[in-house]
Amino acid sequence: MSNLKEIQSLDEWNAAFEASSSRPLVVFKHSTTCPVSANAYTEFSNYLKNNEAASADTDFVLVKVIESRPVSNQIAEDTSVKHESPQVILIKDKAKYWTASHWSITEAHMSAVMN
């Protein structure tokens, strides 16, 4: 999963969000204390591992919502996507293109949308 980067600061988020003007950005919001989020993280990780070629032109970021609450809140504000965790948000041209949360986050679902 070398193409997954954890972001922890607003500066890192702002840079990733700006870059979505030229490259799609996938944000994974993860709660490190939630079993549903742990399952979604496994599905997300499997997607990254099994779709490296398809995802080569996309940036992937991980936000731990408890540890990086200000970043999580800013993502919700910038994308107009109500915060949930776990949550995946696909951003293109600085706008939400697709989102899924909780048990809807599966490798198959992400493959259907992002490949």
C-alpha positions as CSV (number, residue, x, y, z in Angstrom):
1,M,0.0,0.0,0.0
2,S,2.8,2.4,-0.9
3,N,0.3,4.8,-2.5
4,L,-1.6,5.4,0.8
5,K,-0.5,8.4,2.8
6,E,-1.8,9.3,6.2
7,I,-2.5,13.0,6.6
8,Q,-2.5,14.7,10.0
9,S,-2.4,18.4,9.4
10,L,-4.6,21.0,7.7
11,D,-1.7,21.9,5.4
12,E,-1.4,18.3,4.2
13,W,-5.2,18.2,3.6
14,N,-5.1,21.5,1.7
15,A,-2.3,20.3,-0.5
16,A,-4.1,17.0,-1.2
17,F,-7.4,18.8,-1.9
18,E,-5.8,21.3,-4.3
19,A,-4.0,18.4,-6.1
20,S,-7.5,16.9,-6.8
21,S,-7.8,19.5,-9.5
22,S,-5.4,17.4,-11.6
23,R,-5.6,13.9,-10.0
24,P,-8.5,12.1,-8.4
25,L,-8.2,11.9,-4.6
26,V,-9.6,9.1,-2.4
27,V,-10.0,9.9,1.3
28,F,-10.5,7.1,3.8
29,K,-11.7,8.4,7.1
30,H,-10.9,5.8,9.8
31,S,-11.8,5.4,13.4
32,T,-9.1,3.5,15.2
33,T,-11.6,2.4,18.0
34,C,-14.4,1.1,15.8
35,P,-14.8,-2.5,14.7
36,V,-16.9,-1.5,11.6
37,S,-14.1,0.9,10.6
38,A,-11.5,-1.9,11.1
39,N,-13.5,-4.1,8.7
40,A,-13.8,-1.2,6.2
41,Y,-10.0,-0.6,6.5
42,T,-9.4,-4.2,5.6
43,E,-11.7,-3.9,2.5
44,F,-10.0,-0.6,1.5
45,S,-6.5,-2.2,2.0
46,N,-7.5,-5.1,-0.2
47,Y,-8.7,-2.7,-2.9
48,L,-5.4,-0.9,-2.9
49,K,-3.4,-4.2,-3.0
50,N,-5.5,-5.8,-5.8
51,N,-6.0,-2.7,-8.0
52,E,-2.5,-1.1,-8.1
53,A,-2.6,-0.6,-11.8
54,A,-6.1,0.9,-11.9
55,S,-5.3,3.2,-9.0
56,A,-1.9,4.4,-10.2
57,D,-3.3,7.8,-11.4
58,T,-5.1,8.4,-8.1
59,D,-3.9,9.8,-4.7
60,F,-5.1,7.9,-1.6
61,V,-5.1,9.5,1.9
62,L,-5.9,8.1,5.3
63,V,-7.3,10.3,8.0
64,K,-7.6,8.9,11.5
65,V,-10.7,10.8,12.7
66,I,-10.1,10.7,16.4
67,E,-6.4,11.6,16.2
68,S,-6.9,14.2,13.4
69,R,-10.3,15.7,14.2
70,P,-9.6,19.2,12.7
71,V,-8.6,17.5,9.4
72,S,-11.7,15.3,9.4
73,N,-13.9,18.4,10.1
74,Q,-12.3,20.4,7.3
75,I,-12.8,17.5,4.8
76,A,-16.5,17.5,5.7
77,E,-16.6,21.3,5.2
78,D,-14.6,21.4,1.9
79,T,-16.5,18.5,0.3
80,S,-20.0,19.2,1.7
81,V,-20.1,15.5,2.8
82,K,-21.5,14.9,6.3
83,H,-18.9,13.2,8.4
84,E,-19.2,9.5,9.0
85,S,-16.6,6.9,9.9
86,P,-15.6,4.8,8.3
87,Q,-16.1,6.7,5.1
88,V,-14.6,6.8,1.7
89,I,-14.8,9.9,-0.5
90,L,-13.7,10.1,-4.1
91,I,-12.9,13.7,-5.0
92,K,-12.3,15.0,-8.6
93,D,-11.7,18.6,-9.4
94,K,-12.1,19.6,-5.8
95,A,-15.7,18.2,-5.6
96,K,-17.2,15.0,-4.2
97,Y,-17.7,12.5,-7.0
98,W,-18.7,9.5,-4.9
99,T,-18.9,8.5,-1.2
100,A,-19.6,5.4,0.8
101,S,-19.7,4.6,4.5
102,H,-19.9,1.8,7.1
103,W,-20.7,-1.6,5.6
104,S,-21.0,-0.1,2.0
105,I,-17.2,0.1,2.0
106,T,-16.2,-3.1,0.2
107,E,-13.4,-3.9,-2.2
108,A,-16.1,-4.9,-4.8
109,H,-18.0,-1.6,-4.4
110,M,-14.8,0.5,-4.7
111,S,-13.7,-1.5,-7.7
112,A,-17.1,-1.0,-9.4
113,V,-16.9,2.8,-9.0
114,M,-13.2,3.5,-9.3
115,N,-11.9,1.1,-11.9
